[in-house]
Amino acid sequence: MIVASRRLRDLLTRRLTGSNYPGLSISLRLTGSSAQEEASGVALGEAPDHSYESLRVTSAQKHVLHVQLNRPNKRNAMNKVFWREMVECFNKISRDADCRAVVISGAGKMFTAGIDLMDMASDILQPKGDDVARISWYLRDIITRYQETFNVIERCPKPVIAAVHGGCIGGGVDLVTACDIRYCAQDAFFQVKEVDVGLAADVGTLQRLPKVIGNQSRVFPDKEVMLDAALALAAEISSKSPVAVQSTKVNLLYSRDHSVAESLNYV
């Protein structure tokens, strides 16, 4: 159905190009994600106040921000800078009155390879401390800060859509389970790999994954179609009242972890 819809759109575009309806022709040509990137600088330029090493944030369209994991040469592995920048990024998005929806994707051939062990080995595999108690206290502080990297996504009042292609490994699963909606291309695969390096998944997967499996997820034939769909959904969400949408997200998250009576009282 999706492929047929795209073919119909392309056919209509060809028929209307050069016709007596130039405005409609332009509108049709700008519906895809590649066309969106050719729109005005305001619509698709780098988002103001978002300058990062590991992320790229653009204004995908009015009221929609596109956050890309942007270390394609490293398969978007999560280095020390990433864990800090995600917190900064989503704290800004939470306060941004102009943003109403967010799409997260990965640049390059895959979503993310997970933790960058080469960059973070000293913190995780060689922790500081003179004895077991001090090492444990040091690790607890680090893990708590890493948990915050994905907690900020969940706490962000704006709906967040994960758009996954290729591998989503280790920390990538922690990330997407903190999002509200998950779309993926057919080549996507998911792996919880922490146990293979002697760790328990400790920044969200074990807590969130059982509650989101089979929930708010869709599969698409490839990355381009998936991003088109994710951005279209974000646009639809952003067209609604931001007060209604954001209060809905807050109450859904509360209801997930509380009884019906408590949730009714909270709302």
KAKA-V33620 format. One record per residue. N is the residue number from 0. RES is the residue in three letters. PHI is phi as a letter, one per 40 degrees, with the letter a starting at -180 (NA if undefined). D_LAST is the distance of its C-alpha to the last C-alpha in Angstrom with 2 decimals. Layout:
<<N | RES | PHI | D_LAST> <N | RES | PHI | D_LAST>>
This chain:
<<0 | MET | NA | 38.20> <1 | ILE | c | 37.11> <2 | VAL | c | 40.78> <3 | ALA | c | 41.83> <4 | SER | c | 39.25> <5 | ARG | c | 40.58> <6 | ARG | c | 44.15> <7 | LEU | c | 43.37> <8 | ARG | c | 41.87> <9 | ASP | c | 45.00> <10 | LEU | c | 47.26> <11 | LEU | c | 45.66> <12 | THR | c | 45.92> <13 | ARG | c | 49.63> <14 | ARG | c | 50.31> <15 | LEU | c | 48.64> <16 | THR | c | 50.07> <17 | GLY | g | 52.83> <18 | SER | c | 51.99> <19 | ASN | c | 51.51> <20 | TYR | b | 47.77> <21 | PRO | c | 47.61> <22 | GLY | c | 44.10> <23 | LEU | c | 42.80> <24 | SER | c | 44.92> <25 | ILE | c | 43.44> <26 | SER | c | 39.90> <27 | LEU | c | 40.65> <28 | ARG | c | 42.31> <29 | LEU | c | 39.32> <30 | THR | c | 36.80> <31 | GLY | c | 37.57> <32 | SER | c | 36.63> <33 | SER | c | 40.30> <34 | ALA | c | 40.58> <35 | GLN | c | 37.46> <36 | GLU | c | 39.27> <37 | GLU | c | 42.07> <38 | ALA | c | 39.94> <39 | SER | c | 39.91> <40 | GLY | d | 39.70> <41 | VAL | c | 36.56> <42 | ALA | c | 34.81> <43 | LEU | b | 36.06> <44 | GLY | c | 37.56> <45 | GLU | d | 36.55> <46 | ALA | c | 33.26> <47 | PRO | c | 34.04> <48 | ASP | g | 33.31> <49 | HIS | b | 33.11> <50 | SER | b | 36.44> <51 | TYR | b | 36.61> <52 | GLU | c | 39.20> <53 | SER | b | 37.24> <54 | LEU | b | 34.81> <55 | ARG | b | 35.32> <56 | VAL | b | 32.60> <57 | THR | b | 33.33> <58 | SER | c | 31.78> <59 | ALA | c | 31.86> <60 | GLN | a | 31.07> <61 | LYS | d | 29.16> <62 | HIS | g | 25.74> <63 | VAL | b | 26.40> <64 | LEU | b | 27.77> <65 | HIS | b | 29.85> <66 | VAL | b | 30.17> <67 | GLN | b | 33.26> <68 | LEU | c | 34.48> <69 | ASN | b | 37.87> <70 | ARG | b | 40.53> <71 | PRO | d | 42.11> <72 | ASN | c | 45.42> <73 | LYS | b | 43.70> <74 | ARG | f | 41.55> <75 | ASN | f | 38.55> <76 | ALA | c | 38.90> <77 | MET | c | 36.47> <78 | ASN | c | 38.64> <79 | LYS | d | 37.91> <80 | VAL | c | 37.29> <81 | PHE | d | 34.63> <82 | TRP | c | 32.47> <83 | ARG | c | 32.55> <84 | GLU | c | 32.26> <85 | MET | c | 29.14> <86 | VAL | c | 27.26> <87 | GLU | c | 28.81> <88 | CYS | c | 28.15> <89 | PHE | c | 24.42> <90 | ASN | c | 23.85> <91 | LYS | c | 25.64> <92 | ILE | c | 23.74> <93 | SER | d | 20.37> <94 | ARG | c | 21.88> <95 | ASP | c | 23.67> <96 | ALA | c | 22.25> <97 | ASP | c | 24.65> <98 | CYS | c | 23.45> <99 | ARG | b | 20.76> <100 | ALA | a | 21.73> <101 | VAL | b | 24.03> <102 | VAL | b | 26.66> <103 | ILE | b | 28.33> <104 | SER | a | 31.81> <105 | GLY | b | 35.07> <106 | ALA | c | 38.34> <107 | GLY | g | 41.49> <108 | LYS | c | 42.16> <109 | MET | a | 39.10> <110 | PHE | c | 35.51> <111 | THR | a | 36.32> <112 | ALA | c | 38.74> <113 | GLY | g | 36.37> <114 | ILE | c | 37.43> <115 | ASP | c | 40.62> <116 | LEU | c | 42.62> <117 | MET | c | 45.59> <118 | ASP | c | 43.63> <119 | MET | b | 41.48> <120 | ALA | d | 43.98> <121 | SER | c | 44.91> <122 | ASP | c | 41.36> <123 | ILE | c | 40.49> <124 | LEU | c | 43.88> <125 | GLN | b | 45.79> <126 | PRO | c | 43.40> <127 | LYS | c | 44.75> <128 | GLY | i | 45.64> <129 | ASP | c | 48.69> <130 | ASP | a | 47.40> <131 | VAL | d | 44.73> <132 | ALA | c | 42.42> <133 | ARG | c | 42.58> <134 | ILE | c | 42.26> <135 | SER | c | 39.15> <136 | TRP | c | 37.61> <137 | TYR | c | 38.52> <138 | LEU | c | 37.01> <139 | ARG | d | 33.76> <140 | ASP | c | 33.45> <141 | ILE | c | 34.24> <142 | ILE | c | 31.90> <143 | THR | c | 28.97> <144 | ARG | c | 29.74> <145 | TYR | c | 30.11> <146 | GLN | d | 26.74> <147 | GLU | c | 25.24> <148 | THR | d | 26.91> <149 | PHE | b | 24.50> <150 | ASN | d | 21.45> <151 | VAL | c | 21.47> <152 | ILE | c | 21.20> <153 | GLU | c | 18.10> <154 | ARG | c | 16.51> <155 | CYS | d | 17.74> <156 | PRO | c | 15.00> <157 | LYS | c | 17.58> <158 | PRO | d | 18.03> <159 | VAL | b | 21.16> <160 | ILE | b | 23.73> <161 | ALA | c | 26.51> <162 | ALA | b | 29.85> <163 | VAL | b | 32.26> <164 | HIS | b | 36.01> <165 | GLY | g | 38.68> <166 | GLY | c | 37.99> <167 | CYS | b | 34.61> <168 | ILE | b | 35.84> <169 | GLY | f | 34.62> <170 | GLY | d | 32.32> <171 | GLY | c | 31.64> <172 | VAL | c | 29.77> <173 | ASP | d | 27.70> <174 | LEU | c | 26.94> <175 | VAL | c | 26.04> <176 | THR | c | 23.77> <177 | ALA | c | 21.64> <178 | CYS | c | 21.38> <179 | ASP | c | 18.94> <180 | ILE | b | 21.79> <181 | ARG | b | 25.38> <182 | TYR | b | 28.45> <183 | CYS | a | 31.96> <184 | ALA | c | 35.58> <185 | GLN | c | 37.84> <186 | ASP | c | 39.62> <187 | ALA | c | 36.58> <188 | PHE | a | 36.79> <189 | PHE | b | 34.65> <190 | GLN | a | 36.05> <191 | VAL | c | 34.78> <192 | LYS | b | 37.98> <193 | GLU | d | 37.33> <194 | VAL | c | 39.21> <195 | ASP | c | 42.30> <196 | VAL | b | 42.60> <197 | GLY | g | 42.00> <198 | LEU | b | 38.32> <199 | ALA | c | 35.13> <200 | ALA | c | 32.34> <201 | ASP | b | 30.46> <202 | VAL | b | 28.16> <203 | GLY | h | 25.50> <204 | THR | d | 27.24> <205 | LEU | c | 27.41> <206 | GLN | c | 23.76> <207 | ARG | b | 22.33> <208 | LEU | d | 25.12> <209 | PRO | c | 24.75> <210 | LYS | c | 21.14> <211 | VAL | b | 22.04> <212 | ILE | c | 25.47> <213 | GLY | g | 25.82> <214 | ASN | b | 22.41> <215 | GLN | f | 22.09> <216 | SER | b | 25.80> <217 | ARG | a | 28.84> <218 | VAL | b | 32.54> <219 | PHE | b | 34.94> <220 | PRO | c | 38.75> <221 | ASP | a | 39.05> <222 | LYS | c | 37.49> <223 | GLU | c | 38.15> <224 | VAL | c | 36.52> <225 | MET | c | 33.52> <226 | LEU | c | 33.06> <227 | ASP | d | 33.53> <228 | ALA | c | 30.76> <229 | ALA | c | 28.37> <230 | LEU | c | 29.08> <231 | ALA | c | 28.82> <232 | LEU | c | 25.33> <233 | ALA | c | 24.37> <234 | ALA | c | 25.96> <235 | GLU | c | 24.06> <236 | ILE | c | 20.68> <237 | SER | c | 21.94> <238 | SER | c | 22.92> <239 | LYS | c | 19.37> <240 | SER | d | 17.28> <241 | PRO | c | 16.53> <242 | VAL | c | 13.46> <243 | ALA | c | 12.04> <244 | VAL | c | 13.45> <245 | GLN | c | 12.48> <246 | SER | c | 8.77> <247 | THR | c | 9.16> <248 | LYS | c | 11.23> <249 | VAL | d | 9.18> <250 | ASN | c | 6.43> <251 | LEU | c | 9.68> <252 | LEU | c | 11.38> <253 | TYR | c | 9.12> <254 | SER | c | 9.26> <255 | ARG | d | 12.96> <256 | ASP | b | 13.70> <257 | HIS | b | 11.85> <258 | SER | c | 12.22> <259 | VAL | c | 10.50> <260 | ALA | c | 10.12> <261 | GLU | c | 8.74> <262 | SER | c | 6.16> <263 | LEU | c | 5.29> <264 | ASN | c | 5.58> <265 | TYR | c | 3.80> <266 | VAL | c | 0.00>>
